[in-house]
Amino acid sequence: MISFAASVPVPRRRRRAPAVAVVLALVLLASGATAGLLWAGQIPGATAIPVFDAPPGADDGILVTSVSILDIDEPAISRLDPTLRDAVGQAADAAADDGIVMEITSGWRSARYQQLMLDEAITTYGSAAEASRWVASPETSAHVSGRAVDVGPLDAQFWMMEHGARWGLCQIYANERWHYELATTPGGMCPDQRMDAAG
């Protein structure tokens, strides 16, 4: 069982997940992906890798709704690096003491889910270069290695921007106030933020 410093439990409150997960599942179903292999290379600018014959699901790290860091029955939470999960849990307890409910909107992701997100971003933004500002490749994503979480809602993001470093949790990208990784020692200084995932 995971033990956190504060004794205040984080309430389990469900919210809608980012629409990309739902859109990806619908795109795969509509494209006939359940009948065979869909190649990511069918999307202009995407890497040609096979996407399996079932749409991504919980085993790939998709969260249908936002969850608590305590929801370890979700692979998106249970497959996080344990040190990161513990730090986020402690931060969530402290946020709750301040009246802020911290939710996890994304955690660990499978490589295929990350590739699907990248392919969708390429379609949305029109080029691999622009998409890479918002979605990392499976080879470089800290989500795939279980070393990143996305938090919400907005008040929790602002709370983390101010207090996250107490647990070593830092905002990594200037354009993603929701994305946090362990990037310093607890109480240390966070490194300068990168402009985006591409640089």
N, C-alpha and C positions, 0 to 999 in steps of 0.2 A: 504494500500500500504506500502511496506517495504521502509524505508528511511535509507540511509547509509551516513556516515560522508562525504565521498568524493563525488564530483559531476561527476566524470568521469565514464561513464557507462562501464560495463564489456561487451565486444563484445560477441555476441552469435556465437560461432564457433563450428561446429559439428565435432566429431571424432568418430572413431570406439570404441565401448564399449569393455570391456574385453570379450574375446571369450567365457568365461564360460557361459554367458547368452544365447548366440546363441546355443552353444553346448547342454545346458540343454533343451532348447525348442525342438531341433531336436531329442534328445534322447527320450523325452517324446512322441513326435509324432510318431517316429519310433517304439516305444515299444507298441503302441496301447493304450496309456494313455487316448486318447480322447474317447475311447469306454467304459471306466470304471475306476476303481480305480487301481492305481499303488502303491504298498507299498514300502516305502523306505527300509524296511527290506530285500528286494530282493537283495540289494547291500551288500556284505559281510562287517560286522563290523558296519553297519548303524543301527540306531534306527528304530524300526518298527512303523511308523506313516503313516496314509493315506495321499497321495498326491492327490489333487483334479483332476477331470477328464478333466481339461483344463491346457495347459502349462502355466507357470507363464508369466505374462505380466506387463504392466505399473502399474496396481493396486497392484502388489506385490513389486514394487520399481525397476523393471528392467529398465535400461536406454539403449536404443538401440544405442545411441550415447552419447558422453560427452555433458554436458549442463552447463549453467551458474547458479550460485546460485540464480539468479533472475527468473529462469524458474519455477515459482511456480505452473504452470499448470501440472507439473510432480509430481506425488505422492512422488517420491524419494526426492524431494525438499520440497514440501508443508507439508509433515509429519515429517520433522525434528523438533527437539526442537527449538522454536523460538529464544531463546537466542543464540544457536549455529548458526542458520541460519544468524542472524544479525551479529555475530562476523565474520563469514566467508565472508559475504558481505562486511564488512568494510576492511577486509584483501584483498579481491579481488580488491577493489577500490584502495588501496595503491599499490598493485602489478601492477595494470594497470598504475599507475603513474610512475612506474619503468620500464615500457615496457614489463611487464610479463602478459600474458593472463592466468588466473586461470580457469580451468575447473573442474567440478565435474564429476567423473567417477562412483561414487556410493554414495548413501546417505541412506535414510531410506529403510529398506527391511522388507518384511513380514516374519513371522516365517517360513512359508513353503518354501519361496525362500531361506532363510538362510539354512534350512535343506537340500534342494536340492544342494546348494553349498557345504555343508559339505559332503554329500554323494558322490558328484563328486570328491571332494578332497580325500576321502578315496579310491576311485577307482584309482585315479591318483597316490597317494603316497603309496598305498598298505597296509596301516594300519590306524586305527583311531588315534593312538598316533601321527604318523607323520602328518596326515591331520590336527590335532588340533593345530599344530604350525602355520598354515596359515589361518584356517577358524574356527571361534568360533561356538559353538552350538547356537541354537535359544535362549536358556535360558540365555546365557552369552553375546551374541553379543550386542555391543553398537549400531550397525546399526539397529537392531530390535527395540530398544527403541528410535531410532531417535537421538542418542547422538554422532554420528560419521559420518564423510564424508571422502571419498577418493578423493584426488586431483591429477590433472595432468595438463599438461605434465611434463616432467622431470624438466624443468627450474622452473616451479611453485612449484614443490616439494622441490627443493633446496632453493627457496625463502622462503617458509613456514618454513623450518628447521631453517633458520636464523632469520626470523621476526615474526613468528606466535605467540610467547608468548606475543607480544604487545597487542594482543586481547584475551589472555588466551588460545590460541590454541596450543596444544602440540602433537608431534609425540609420540605415546604410545609404539609402538613395534619397536625394533631395526631393525627387518627384513622387516618392512613395512614403507618405507619413505613416502608413499602416505596417510596413515591413521592418521587422526587428530580428537582430541576430546578437549572439554573444560576441562582443567585439572589444571588450575591455575587462579588466578585473573589477569585481564589485566595488563601487565607489570611485572608480577611476574616470578618466576623461575619455569620451568617445572619440574615435578618429574623425577627421573631416569627412563629411558626406560626399559621396560621388554624385555627380549631376543626375545620372540615371544608370540603368543596368548595363548600358552599352559602354560606359566609360568610367 
